[in-house]
Amino acid sequence: MSTASQPPLKITDVKAICTAPERIPLVVVKVLTNEPGLYGVGCASFTLRPLAVATAVEQYLKPLLLGKDPDSVEDIWQSGFVSGYWRSGPILNNALSGVDEALWDIKGKRANMPVYQLLGGKCRKAAALYAHASGRDFQEVEDNVRKFLEQGYRYVRVQVAVPGLATYGSRPRESGVMPWEFTPYCRIVPKLFEHLRVKLGDQVELLHDVHERIPPIQAIGLAKELEKYNLFFLEDALAPEDVEYFRLMRQQTAIPLAMGELFVNQAEYVPLIRDRLIDFIRVHISDIGGLSVARKLAAFCEFFGVRTAWHGPGDVSPVGHAANVHLDLACYNFGIQEQTVFGEAAREVFPGTPEVHDGYVWCNEKPGLGVDVDEKAAAKYPLPPESFAGPFAHRVGDVWEPIRREDGTVVRP
């Protein structure tokens, strides 16, 4: 802890650390200070452009930050935001997020408090999670939902394969490129929910992700059909380019709507919240610029009855998941948190990774975000050079491999 007799606290170095302990590219930022042993870490993980983010951190933000007071979190964010003149893109936002979360981590360590205390303290003991259950057919989905219920989960997102098509959340297991078509998907999803409600009853909260893959008018029709199955929410029914259709959808159905995974600019999400057109905000926190932005967004949402449901897949680093959880604990309008269970390799690289059990995620009580990065361990898991396996096996290198219709037309992700 700095005292009056010590030199002013300053940032002395900024590092972008790229690693892939579970074959998913992650980027974290480490901000060091002139106080021995005092540093912070933050998530800057843009899986499909990790090297671009790392370059933005080390070549552009680092020179801006050296010598600055790490306590000046808001000023550093604002000056970094306008430092390239053009702004609100995912590369700069992720770079800013890594720095921003690292500064919050430092602030928590200096205060000897977990970050959630700096955000106002706990509203709840832990954050409820939703798990992902998919299958080749209705029975396999049902069986996988039951497995999560036995583990204490109450919320489960369900996806089912569409015969002969590549379906988000449940891709066919045979090799080769599979096409995608709108109408077969729109026909099978209501049948899945009818099956699950008959077999599982109303005690489980069911969710579904459209992943923006269908035309707006079919999305509205699907939402209307699903309303009677009492979903906890329907996610990303529309592409960001089509959000004006939420006005029509809201007039047609009362199904709860979650949106925001691809948002990077406040101009995209503020109107939806202000006009009460969505019920859950689903942004990827590092893609909107970090913890400083997300805490403001959560407070804004509270005044309009919108709950939080931060994006939380495997391409958010454990540091990013910790930031999610600290917000989850401190925000009155918390809704749900997406689940990722990290394996031993990730836990080796990121000591303090949040714990998952009984359908909840728990943060530790260490000062700051509570997660560190072991740079030697991170170096053992370099970014994959080309294609890689795992949850993102449909991606090739640093490109989201396009999904195509039967005639070859590219479909939004």
C-alpha positions as CSV (number, residue, x, y, z in Angstrom):
1,M,0.0,0.0,0.0
2,S,1.4,3.4,-1.0
3,T,2.0,6.0,1.7
4,A,2.9,9.7,1.7
5,S,6.6,8.8,2.0
6,Q,6.5,6.6,-1.1
7,P,6.7,7.8,-4.7
8,P,3.4,8.2,-6.5
9,L,1.9,5.0,-7.8
10,K,2.5,4.7,-11.5
11,I,1.9,2.2,-14.3
12,T,5.3,0.8,-15.3
13,D,4.4,-1.9,-17.9
14,V,1.5,-3.3,-19.8
15,K,1.5,-6.8,-21.3
16,A,-0.8,-8.8,-23.5
17,I,-0.7,-12.5,-22.7
18,C,-2.0,-14.8,-25.4
19,T,-2.7,-18.4,-24.4
20,A,-5.0,-21.4,-25.2
21,P,-5.1,-23.9,-22.3
22,E,-8.2,-25.5,-23.7
23,R,-7.5,-24.9,-27.4
24,I,-9.5,-21.7,-27.4
25,P,-7.5,-18.5,-27.9
26,L,-7.6,-16.2,-25.0
27,V,-6.0,-12.8,-24.4
28,V,-5.4,-11.3,-20.9
29,V,-3.8,-8.0,-20.1
30,K,-1.4,-7.5,-17.2
31,V,-0.8,-4.0,-15.9
32,L,2.2,-3.6,-13.6
33,T,3.0,-0.8,-11.2
34,N,6.0,0.7,-9.4
35,E,4.8,-0.8,-6.2
36,P,6.6,-4.2,-5.8
37,G,4.2,-7.1,-6.4
38,L,1.2,-4.9,-7.2
39,Y,-0.3,-5.6,-10.6
40,G,-3.7,-6.4,-12.1
41,V,-5.1,-8.6,-14.8
42,G,-8.1,-8.2,-17.2
43,C,-9.8,-10.0,-20.0
44,A,-9.3,-8.9,-23.6
45,S,-10.4,-12.2,-25.2
46,F,-11.6,-11.7,-28.8
47,T,-11.1,-15.4,-29.9
48,L,-11.2,-14.7,-33.6
49,R,-8.7,-11.8,-33.5
50,P,-6.4,-12.4,-30.6
51,L,-3.3,-11.0,-32.3
52,A,-5.0,-7.8,-33.4
53,V,-6.1,-7.2,-29.8
54,A,-2.6,-8.0,-28.5
55,T,-1.1,-5.5,-30.9
56,A,-3.6,-2.8,-29.9
57,V,-2.7,-3.3,-26.3
58,E,1.1,-3.3,-26.6
59,Q,1.6,-0.9,-29.6
60,Y,-1.1,1.6,-29.0
61,L,-2.5,1.6,-25.4
62,K,0.8,0.8,-23.6
63,P,2.5,4.0,-24.6
64,L,-0.5,6.0,-23.5
65,L,-0.6,4.3,-20.1
66,L,3.1,4.3,-19.0
67,G,3.5,6.6,-16.1
68,K,-0.2,7.1,-15.5
69,D,-1.8,6.7,-12.1
70,P,-3.6,3.3,-12.1
71,D,-6.2,4.7,-9.7
72,S,-7.5,6.9,-12.5
73,V,-9.7,4.1,-13.9
74,E,-12.4,6.3,-15.5
75,D,-10.0,8.9,-17.0
76,I,-7.8,6.1,-18.5
77,W,-10.8,4.4,-20.0
78,Q,-12.1,7.7,-21.5
79,S,-8.7,8.8,-22.9
80,G,-8.1,5.3,-24.3
81,F,-11.5,5.2,-25.9
82,V,-10.8,8.3,-28.0
83,S,-7.1,7.7,-28.5
84,G,-7.6,6.3,-32.0
85,Y,-10.3,8.8,-33.0
86,W,-12.6,6.1,-34.6
87,R,-14.0,4.1,-31.8
88,S,-16.6,1.4,-30.6
89,G,-15.0,-1.5,-32.5
90,P,-14.4,-4.9,-31.0
91,I,-10.5,-4.7,-31.3
92,L,-10.2,-1.5,-29.4
93,N,-13.0,-2.4,-27.0
94,N,-11.3,-5.7,-26.0
95,A,-7.9,-4.0,-25.6
96,L,-9.6,-1.3,-23.4
97,S,-11.4,-4.1,-21.4
98,G,-8.1,-5.8,-20.6
99,V,-6.6,-2.6,-19.2
100,D,-9.9,-1.6,-17.5
101,E,-10.4,-4.8,-15.7
102,A,-6.7,-4.9,-14.7
103,L,-7.1,-1.5,-13.1
104,W,-10.2,-2.6,-11.2
105,D,-8.2,-5.6,-10.0
106,I,-5.4,-3.3,-8.8
107,K,-8.0,-1.0,-7.1
108,G,-9.5,-4.0,-5.2
109,K,-6.0,-5.2,-4.1
110,R,-5.2,-1.7,-2.9
111,A,-8.4,-1.6,-0.9
112,N,-7.9,-5.2,0.3
113,M,-11.5,-5.9,-1.0
114,P,-13.0,-8.1,-3.7
115,V,-14.2,-6.0,-6.6
116,Y,-17.8,-6.7,-5.9
117,Q,-17.4,-4.7,-2.7
118,L,-16.2,-1.7,-4.7
119,L,-19.4,-2.0,-6.8
120,G,-21.7,-1.8,-3.7
121,G,-21.4,-5.2,-2.1
122,K,-23.3,-8.4,-2.6
123,C,-27.0,-8.7,-3.5
124,R,-26.8,-12.5,-3.4
125,K,-24.4,-15.2,-2.2
126,A,-23.7,-16.7,-5.7
127,A,-24.9,-16.4,-9.3
128,A,-27.3,-18.9,-10.8
129,L,-26.1,-20.5,-14.0
130,Y,-27.7,-21.9,-17.1
131,A,-26.2,-25.0,-18.6
132,H,-26.2,-26.1,-22.2
133,A,-28.0,-29.3,-23.2
134,S,-28.1,-30.4,-26.8
135,G,-28.7,-33.6,-28.6
136,R,-29.3,-35.4,-31.9
137,D,-33.0,-35.9,-31.1
138,F,-35.5,-34.9,-28.5
139,Q,-34.7,-37.9,-26.2
140,E,-31.0,-37.1,-26.1
141,V,-31.8,-33.5,-25.2
142,E,-34.2,-34.6,-22.5
143,D,-31.6,-37.0,-21.1
144,N,-29.0,-34.2,-21.0
145,V,-31.4,-31.8,-19.3
146,R,-32.1,-34.4,-16.6
147,K,-28.3,-34.8,-16.0
148,F,-28.1,-31.1,-15.2
149,L,-31.2,-31.2,-13.0
150,E,-29.5,-33.9,-11.0
151,Q,-26.5,-31.7,-10.5
152,G,-28.7,-28.9,-9.0
153,Y,-29.3,-26.8,-12.1
154,R,-32.6,-25.1,-12.5
155,Y,-31.9,-23.3,-15.8
156,V,-30.9,-25.1,-19.0
157,R,-30.5,-23.9,-22.6
158,V,-31.7,-26.5,-25.0
159,Q,-30.7,-27.0,-28.7
160,V,-31.5,-29.9,-31.0
161,A,-30.1,-31.1,-34.3
162,V,-32.1,-30.7,-37.4
163,P,-31.7,-33.8,-39.6
164,G,-29.3,-33.2,-42.4
165,L,-28.6,-29.6,-41.4
166,A,-25.8,-27.9,-39.4
167,T,-27.6,-26.5,-36.4
168,Y,-26.3,-24.0,-33.8
169,G,-25.6,-25.8,-30.5
170,S,-26.0,-29.3,-31.9
171,R,-24.0,-29.9,-35.1
172,P,-24.4,-33.3,-36.9
173,R,-21.5,-35.6,-35.9
174,E,-20.8,-36.9,-39.4
175,S,-17.9,-35.3,-41.2
176,G,-18.3,-32.8,-44.0
177,V,-19.9,-29.4,-44.5
178,M,-23.6,-29.4,-43.6
179,P,-26.0,-26.8,-45.0
180,W,-28.4,-24.7,-43.0
181,E,-32.1,-23.9,-43.8
182,F,-34.5,-21.7,-42.0
183,T,-37.8,-23.4,-42.2
184,P,-36.9,-27.0,-41.0
185,Y,-35.3,-25.4,-38.0
186,C,-38.4,-23.2,-37.3
187,R,-40.6,-26.3,-37.5
188,I,-38.6,-28.6,-35.2
189,V,-37.8,-26.2,-32.3
190,P,-41.5,-25.8,-31.1
191,K,-41.8,-29.6,-31.2
192,L,-38.7,-29.9,-29.0
193,F,-40.2,-27.7,-26.4
194,E,-43.5,-29.5,-26.5
195,H,-41.7,-32.7,-25.8
196,L,-39.6,-31.3,-23.0
197,R,-42.6,-29.7,-21.2
198,V,-44.6,-33.0,-21.4
199,K,-41.6,-35.0,-20.1
200,L,-40.1,-32.5,-17.6
201,G,-43.0,-30.3,-16.5
202,D,-42.7,-26.7,-15.6
203,Q,-40.1,-26.9,-12.8
204,V,-37.1,-26.4,-15.1
205,E,-36.5,-23.1,-16.7
206,L,-35.8,-23.6,-20.4
207,L,-33.9,-21.3,-22.7
208,H,-33.1,-21.4,-26.4
209,D,-30.6,-19.6,-28.7
210,V,-31.7,-18.7,-32.2
211,H,-28.2,-17.2,-32.8
212,E,-29.6,-14.7,-35.3
213,R,-29.8,-17.4,-38.1
214,I,-33.3,-16.9,-39.4
215,P,-35.1,-14.0,-41.2
216,P,-36.9,-11.5,-38.9
217,I,-40.4,-12.5,-39.9
218,Q,-39.7,-16.2,-39.2
219,A,-38.1,-15.2,-35.9
220,I,-41.3,-13.4,-34.9
221,G,-43.4,-16.5,-35.9
222,L,-41.1,-18.7,-33.9
223,A,-41.3,-16.5,-30.8
224,K,-45.1,-16.6,-31.0
225,E,-45.1,-20.4,-31.2
226,L,-42.7,-20.8,-28.3
227,E,-44.6,-18.4,-26.0
228,K,-46.9,-21.2,-24.6
229,Y,-43.9,-23.2,-23.4
230,N,-42.9,-20.5,-20.9
231,L,-39.2,-20.0,-21.8
232,F,-37.0,-18.2,-19.4
233,F,-35.8,-16.4,-22.5
234,L,-35.3,-16.6,-26.2
235,E,-31.8,-15.5,-27.2
236,D,-30.6,-13.5,-30.2
237,A,-33.8,-14.0,-32.2
238,L,-32.6,-11.2,-34.5
239,A,-29.3,-10.1,-36.0
240,P,-27.9,-6.7,-34.7
241,E,-28.7,-5.3,-38.1
242,D,-32.4,-6.2,-37.7
243,V,-33.1,-4.9,-34.2
244,E,-35.9,-2.6,-35.3
245,Y,-37.9,-5.8,-35.7
246,F,-38.0,-6.1,-31.9
247,R,-40.7,-3.4,-32.0
248,L,-42.9,-5.7,-34.1
249,M,-42.0,-8.8,-32.1
250,R,-42.9,-7.1,-28.8
251,Q,-46.3,-6.3,-30.2
252,Q,-46.9,-9.9,-31.2
253,T,-45.6,-11.9,-28.2
254,A,-44.8,-11.7,-24.5
255,I,-42.0,-14.2,-24.7
256,P,-38.9,-12.9,-22.7
257,L,-36.2,-11.8,-25.1
258,A,-32.4,-11.8,-24.6
259,M,-30.1,-9.9,-26.9
260,G,-26.7,-8.5,-27.2
261,E,-23.9,-11.1,-27.7
262,L,-22.6,-9.3,-30.8
263,F,-23.1,-5.7,-29.6
264,V,-20.0,-3.5,-29.4
265,N,-21.5,0.1,-29.5
266,Q,-23.9,1.7,-27.0
267,A,-25.9,3.0,-29.9
268,E,-26.9,-0.6,-30.6
269,Y,-28.2,-1.5,-27.1
270,V,-29.4,1.8,-25.5
271,P,-32.5,2.1,-27.7
272,L,-33.6,-1.5,-27.0
273,I,-33.3,-1.0,-23.3
274,R,-34.8,2.6,-23.2
275,D,-37.9,1.4,-25.2
276,R,-38.2,-1.8,-23.2
277,L,-37.9,-4.0,-26.2
278,I,-35.8,-6.7,-24.6
279,D,-35.8,-8.3,-21.1
280,F,-32.2,-9.5,-20.8
281,I,-28.9,-7.9,-21.9
282,R,-26.5,-10.5,-23.2
283,V,-23.4,-8.5,-24.0
284,H,-19.8,-9.9,-24.0
285,I,-18.3,-7.6,-21.5
286,S,-14.9,-7.3,-23.0
287,D,-16.4,-6.5,-26.4
288,I,-18.2,-3.5,-25.1
289,G,-15.1,-2.1,-23.3
290,G,-14.8,-3.8,-19.9
291,L,-16.1,-3.6,-16.4
292,S,-16.4,0.2,-16.3
293,V,-18.9,0.2,-19.2
294,A,-20.7,-2.9,-18.0
295,R,-21.4,-1.6,-14.5
296,K,-22.9,1.5,-16.1
297,L,-24.9,-0.6,-18.5
298,A,-26.3,-2.8,-15.7
299,A,-27.4,0.3,-13.7
300,F,-29.1,1.7,-16.8
301,C,-30.9,-1.6,-17.4
302,E,-32.1,-1.7,-13.8
303,F,-34.2,1.5,-14.4
304,F,-35.9,-0.1,-17.4
305,G,-36.7,-3.6,-15.9
306,V,-34.0,-5.3,-18.0
307,R,-32.0,-8.0,-16.3
308,T,-28.3,-9.0,-16.9
309,A,-27.3,-12.3,-18.6
310,W,-23.6,-11.6,-19.5
311,H,-22.1,-13.7,-22.3
312,G,-20.0,-16.4,-20.7
313,P,-18.8,-19.2,-23.1
314,G,-15.4,-20.8,-23.2
315,D,-13.9,-17.9,-25.2
316,V,-14.2,-15.6,-22.2
317,S,-11.1,-16.1,-20.1
318,P,-11.4,-17.1,-16.4
319,V,-10.5,-13.5,-15.6
320,G,-13.4,-12.4,-17.7
321,H,-15.7,-14.8,-16.0
322,A,-14.6,-13.4,-12.6
323,A,-15.5,-9.9,-13.8
324,N,-18.9,-11.3,-14.9
325,V,-19.4,-12.9,-11.4
326,H,-18.4,-9.8,-9.5
327,L,-21.1,-7.8,-11.4
328,D,-23.6,-10.6,-11.0
329,L,-23.1,-10.5,-7.2
330,A,-23.4,-6.7,-7.0
331,C,-26.2,-5.9,-9.5
332,Y,-29.8,-5.9,-8.1
333,N,-31.1,-6.7,-11.6
334,F,-29.1,-9.8,-12.1
335,G,-30.9,-12.3,-14.3
336,I,-28.8,-15.4,-15.1
337,Q,-25.2,-16.2,-15.9
338,E,-24.1,-18.5,-18.8
339,Q,-22.1,-21.5,-17.6
340,T,-18.6,-22.5,-18.5
341,V,-16.8,-25.2,-16.5
342,F,-13.0,-24.8,-17.0
343,G,-10.7,-27.8,-16.9
344,E,-7.4,-28.4,-15.2
345,A,-5.2,-26.7,-17.9
346,A,-7.2,-23.5,-17.6
347,R,-7.0,-23.6,-13.8
348,E,-3.3,-24.1,-14.0
349,V,-2.9,-21.0,-16.1
350,F,-5.5,-19.0,-14.1
351,P,-5.3,-19.7,-10.4
352,G,-8.4,-18.5,-8.6
353,T,-10.8,-19.4,-11.5
354,P,-14.4,-19.1,-10.2
355,E,-15.9,-22.3,-8.9
356,V,-19.0,-24.0,-10.2
357,H,-21.2,-26.3,-8.2
358,D,-24.9,-26.9,-7.4
359,G,-26.0,-24.8,-10.5
360,Y,-24.2,-21.7,-9.2
361,V,-20.9,-19.9,-9.8
362,W,-19.0,-18.6,-6.8
363,C,-16.1,-16.2,-6.7
364,N,-13.4,-16.4,-4.1
365,E,-13.0,-13.6,-1.5
366,K,-9.5,-12.6,-2.5
367,P,-8.9,-8.8,-3.1
368,G,-9.4,-7.6,-6.6
369,L,-11.0,-10.0,-9.2
370,G,-9.5,-12.9,-7.3
371,V,-7.9,-14.5,-10.5
372,D,-4.3,-14.4,-11.5
373,V,-2.4,-15.5,-14.6
374,D,0.7,-17.8,-14.4
375,E,2.8,-16.6,-17.3
376,K,5.0,-19.7,-17.3
377,A,2.0,-21.9,-17.4
378,A,0.4,-19.7,-20.1
379,A,3.5,-20.1,-22.3
380,K,2.9,-23.9,-22.3
381,Y,-0.3,-23.4,-24.2
382,P,0.4,-21.1,-27.2
383,L,-2.3,-20.1,-29.6
384,P,-3.1,-22.9,-32.1
385,P,-1.4,-22.1,-35.4
386,E,-4.3,-23.1,-37.7
387,S,-7.4,-25.1,-37.1
388,F,-8.2,-26.4,-33.7
389,A,-10.6,-28.7,-31.9
390,G,-13.0,-28.3,-29.1
391,P,-16.3,-26.3,-28.7
392,F,-15.3,-24.0,-31.6
393,A,-14.3,-26.8,-34.1
394,H,-16.4,-25.2,-36.8
395,R,-13.9,-22.3,-36.9
396,V,-10.7,-22.4,-39.0
397,G,-7.8,-20.5,-37.7
398,D,-8.8,-17.0,-36.9
399,V,-11.9,-17.0,-39.1
400,W,-15.5,-17.9,-38.2
401,E,-16.1,-20.5,-41.0
402,P,-19.4,-19.4,-42.6
403,I,-22.6,-21.4,-42.4
404,R,-24.2,-21.7,-45.8
405,R,-27.7,-22.5,-47.1
406,E,-28.2,-25.3,-49.6
407,D,-27.6,-23.0,-52.5
408,G,-24.3,-21.7,-51.0
409,T,-25.6,-18.4,-49.5
410,V,-23.7,-17.3,-46.4
411,V,-25.9,-17.2,-43.3
412,R,-25.3,-14.8,-40.3
413,P,-23.5,-16.7,-37.5
